[in-house]
């Protein structure tokens, strides 16, 4: 592994980044550029040895010219049995609030007559922290705010629910714990929880196509590369995720 600052060396704050946080990002980008040049993962595994699902993610990232701002990490097969704080150290992000996942939500009350309204999403991919939960009421209000002809959409036409793993795989091509918007089979609208954009340093871990692989990237690169919509759609979990 590299000599990038470890998560235990860093405290995360909202607002202006501290010198330590700035140095973390500089070290991360320097290391990521080296890994891109070497065509290897954070653990030294060469790209031609990666699983096909991860290669699919990598291909999309290369198309977006973001390889130099990406860190692919191969994790242990029992990774998801570990406490979240231990997983955080394994992928070397500052703390548990930088651990995120992508989930697919479906509006169960969406009707075929809505298809001409491009901002009235039937399916949406959402970035959310493990330390938070999607608030369906907030999500509904956020999407309803995209008015058509100045007219608000009726709330009765919204009922967002998490889709099952089988449909998630059909839509994205990825299994549970490996879901990534990069390389997804279906081009879904993508929302990033506003809380993620308030992290310092602005970096997160997410799925990389395979359950045993993770992707670490700066938040701004993800937003610009995927044209993410930022919205206040989550609430903190009442208790620790440990």
ChimeraX attribute file (.defattr): number of C-alpha atoms within 10 A of each C-alpha:
attribute: neighborCount
match mode: 1-to-1
recipient: residues
	/A:1	9
	/A:2	14
	/A:3	8
	/A:4	17
	/A:5	18
	/A:6	17
	/A:7	19
	/A:8	12
	/A:9	10
	/A:10	16
	/A:11	13
	/A:12	18
	/A:13	13
	/A:14	13
	/A:15	10
	/A:16	12
	/A:17	15
	/A:18	16
	/A:19	8
	/A:20	15
	/A:21	21
	/A:22	15
	/A:23	15
	/A:24	24
	/A:25	18
	/A:26	13
	/A:27	15
	/A:28	26
	/A:29	19
	/A:30	14
	/A:31	21
	/A:32	26
	/A:33	17
	/A:34	16
	/A:35	23
	/A:36	20
	/A:37	11
	/A:38	13
	/A:39	14
	/A:40	20
	/A:41	22
	/A:42	21
	/A:43	14
	/A:44	15
	/A:45	15
	/A:46	13
	/A:47	16
	/A:48	10
	/A:49	10
	/A:50	17
	/A:51	13
	/A:52	12
	/A:53	21
	/A:54	25
	/A:55	18
	/A:56	19
	/A:57	21
	/A:58	23
	/A:59	14
	/A:60	17
	/A:61	20
	/A:62	13
	/A:63	10
	/A:64	14
	/A:65	11
	/A:66	18
	/A:67	21
	/A:68	19
	/A:69	21
	/A:70	25
	/A:71	26
	/A:72	28
	/A:73	24
	/A:74	21
	/A:75	16
	/A:76	14
	/A:77	10
	/A:78	8
	/A:79	15
	/A:80	14
	/A:81	10
	/A:82	12
	/A:83	12
	/A:84	20
	/A:85	17
	/A:86	16
	/A:87	19
	/A:88	21
	/A:89	15
	/A:90	16
	/A:91	24
	/A:92	20
	/A:93	25
	/A:94	27
	/A:95	20
	/A:96	23
	/A:97	23
	/A:98	26
	/A:99	24
	/A:100	20
	/A:101	18
	/A:102	21
	/A:103	22
	/A:104	23
	/A:105	22
	/A:106	18
	/A:107	19
	/A:108	15
	/A:109	13
	/A:110	17
	/A:111	12
	/A:112	8
	/A:113	7
	/A:114	13
	/A:115	12
	/A:116	8
	/A:117	11
	/A:118	11
	/A:119	15
	/A:120	22
	/A:121	18
	/A:122	20
	/A:123	20
	/A:124	18
	/A:125	22
	/A:126	27
	/A:127	24
	/A:128	26
	/A:129	26
	/A:130	17
	/A:131	20
	/A:132	20
	/A:133	15
	/A:134	22
	/A:135	14
	/A:136	18
	/A:137	14
	/A:138	15
	/A:139	22
	/A:140	18
	/A:141	15
	/A:142	14
	/A:143	17
	/A:144	20
	/A:145	15
	/A:146	16
	/A:147	13
	/A:148	13
	/A:149	6
	/A:150	8
	/A:151	10
	/A:152	12
	/A:153	17
	/A:154	8
	/A:155	12
	/A:156	7
	/A:157	16
	/A:158	24
	/A:159	16
	/A:160	21
	/A:161	14
	/A:162	16
	/A:163	16
	/A:164	13
	/A:165	16
	/A:166	12
	/A:167	12
	/A:168	19
	/A:169	17
	/A:170	13
	/A:171	16
	/A:172	22
	/A:173	20
	/A:174	26
	/A:175	19
	/A:176	17
	/A:177	20
	/A:178	23
	/A:179	29
	/A:180	27
	/A:181	27
	/A:182	22
	/A:183	22
	/A:184	20
	/A:185	14
	/A:186	11
	/A:187	14
	/A:188	17
	/A:189	19
	/A:190	21
	/A:191	22
	/A:192	24
	/A:193	24
	/A:194	16
	/A:195	19
	/A:196	23
	/A:197	19
	/A:198	14
	/A:199	20
	/A:200	22
	/A:201	27
	/A:202	22
	/A:203	23
	/A:204	26
	/A:205	25
	/A:206	25
	/A:207	28
	/A:208	29
	/A:209	30
	/A:210	22
	/A:211	21
	/A:212	19
	/A:213	24
	/A:214	22
	/A:215	23
	/A:216	25
	/A:217	23
	/A:218	19
	/A:219	21
	/A:220	13
	/A:221	16
	/A:222	20
	/A:223	16
	/A:224	11
	/A:225	16
	/A:226	17
	/A:227	13
	/A:228	18
	/A:229	14
	/A:230	18
	/A:231	18
	/A:232	17
	/A:233	25
	/A:234	24
	/A:235	17
	/A:236	15
	/A:237	13
	/A:238	9
	/A:239	8
	/A:240	12
	/A:241	12
	/A:242	10
